[in-house]
Amino acid sequence: MELELAINLIGLGICVLIGRFAYTGYTVVASPNLLRLTLAFISIAAGFVLLATALYIDEAYSRIVNTSGLAAQAIGYFFIAISHGLKSSFDFAPKPTGAFLLVPLAVTPFVIPGNSIEHIVRSISFILLVYVSIETMASYMQSMRSNTLMIGSGMAALAVAELMAWYNFIYPGSFFYAALIIKVAGFGLIFVPFSKFGLSGLGRMNQIGSGI
């Protein structure tokens, strides 16, 4: 339990920092994209709070709180997806076409009888993350920018984490902590480009917003 709490708190801290950097950019340039990213990471951070809270409440309610945390994070992934991925904020790369056609393939591993609400929420998160990671990696192939690669890799890591967490239902205890660690690592990869912009000042934030 202590390890799970520590991992959730690390994820919470990373998402709060990313949300803060995105909000700082939004206050300067009033970019809708940066506002959506701010809301996305606030929602994801709230999800981490709920997941950590579920560890310390009665078992009768912990499942509900845990599922609510996953749902809050799925909402965050949705905001990221509708902002056309983080690549649009950083690189202004042309939006690749046809990538969304690959998304239905992502749901295949989750189609089993008796799916619970938690299964459904995880499948939605997985689909959104696969979509964003495909879009971002396609953009990287065009721009070859390291920030785009890092963000795409982070999103892909989040998708892998959701997949491993789902398989943990089939093989209990085998992938749980690995999924948590990969999830936090994914957010860490996404955090690095944001931290560069935060440390380099608001001038770069203004450049980001002007291209949206």
N, C-alpha and C positions, 0 to 999 in steps of 0.2 A: 504493500500500500504506500509506503514512504517513497519508493522509487517512482511509482505511478504519479504520486502527487508532485514530486520534484520535476518530472518530465512535463506535466501539465503546466506547472508554474513557469518553467522555462519557455514553453510555447506561448503562454500568456504574455510574458515580458516581451518576447520578440514581436508579437502581433501588435501590442500596444505601441511599441516604438515605430513600427511600420506605419500604423495608423496616424501617429503623431507627425511623422515626416510628410505623409500624404496630405494631412490637414493643413500643415504649414504651407505647402505648395498651393493648396486651394485658397487659403486666405490671401495669398499674393496675386494669383492670376484668375481666381474664380472659375477654374476649369471644371466642367461637369464630370470629366473623367476622374480627376483627382478627388472630387467629392464622392463619387461611387466607390473609389478605392478606399477612402476613409471609412465609409459606411461598411464596406466589406470586412475590413480588418477589425473594426469595432465589434461587428457581429461574430467574427471568428474568435476574438478575445473573450467575448461574453460566453461563447461556447466552452472555452477552456475553463472559465469560472464555474460553469454548471457541471462540467465533468469532474472537476476537483471537489465540488460540493457533494456530488453523488457518492463520494468515497466515505463520507462521514454522517450520512443520514440513514434512517431506518430502511431496511432492505425492501420493504413494501413500497417505498417511494423512490428509492435510488434508481430503479429502472426507468421511471418516468423522467426524472431529472436528467439522467444520462442521455436518454433519447432526445430530450429537449436541447441538451448541449450539442448533440450531433446535428440536430435540425438548425440550430443557430449558425453553426459552421457551414452547413449546406447553403443557407441564405447568403452567407459571405461569399462562398464560391460562385453563387449565382450573380452577385454584383460584379465580381471579377469577370465572369463570362460576358455579361452584357456590356461591359466597357471594352469589349473586343480584346481582352487580355492585356497584361501589363506592358506588352511590347509597344502598344499604341502610345503609351505615355512616355516611353523612354526613347524610342527609335524612329517613330514616324514612318515605319516601313509599310509598303503596300500590303493591304489585307489579302492574304492568300485565299483563293476561292476553292470550294469543293471539299475543304477539310471537314466541314460539319457532316458530310455524308458518311464519314467513317465513324461517327459517334455511336450510331445504333449498335455497332459491333461491340462496344464497350459494355453494354448491358448483358451480354450473353452469359458471363460467369455467374450472374446473380439470379438467373431465371431458374428457380427451383421451387417445388411445392412448399407451401407453408411459410412463406416469407413473413416475418414480423414487421412491425412499423420500423424498427431499427434497421432491418435489412433494406427496406425500401429507401430510407433516408441515406444509408451508405451508398446504395446504388446510384441515387441521384447525384450525390457528391462525386462519385467516381466518374460518372458520365460528364459532368461539368468540368472536372479536372482534366480528363482526357481531351476534351474539346479545346480547352485553353492551352494545354501543353502542345497539342498538335499545331495549333495556330502559331504559337510562339516559336516552336522549333522550325516551322516552315519559314517564318520571318527571319530566323537566324540564318537559314540557308541563303537568303537573299542579301542580308546586311553583313553577316559574319561579325557581329558585334558581341563582345564578351558579356555585356550586361544582358543581352537577349538570351544568350546561351545559359547564363546562370539562372535567369528567371524561368526559362523553359525547363531546365533540369530540376529546379525546385518544384514546379508544378507537377512534373512527372513523378518525382519522389512522393508527393502528396497522394497522387493517384495510386501508386504502388502500396502506400501505407493503408489506404482505404481497402484495397483488394486483400491485403494480408489480414487486416482486421476482420473482414468478412469471412475469410477462410478459418479464422479463429473460432467461429461458431461451429464449424465442422470438426476441427481438431482443437478442442479447448486447451488453452494455455500454451500452445505451440508457437504462435505468432504474435501474441498480444504485445509484449514489451518491444519486440522488434518493430512492430507497426508503429508504436508510439515514438520510438527513437527515430525512425525514418521520417515520420511526420514532422517532428521538430527540426530535423536536419533539412527538410524541404523548405520550411519557413526560414531557416537560417540562410539558405542560398538566396531566397527572395529578398531577405533583409539587406544583404551586402550592397546591391545597387542603390537601395533607398538610403542607406547610411552614407554612401559616398556623396549623394546629393545633399543630404542634411549637413554633412561636415564641410562641403564646399560652398555653402551659402545659398541664399535665395535667388541669386542670379541664374543659376542653372535650373531652379524650379520654374522661373519665369520662362526660360527657353523651352522647358517641357510643355508648359501650358499653352504656349503660343502656337504649337503645332497641332493642337487637338481641335 
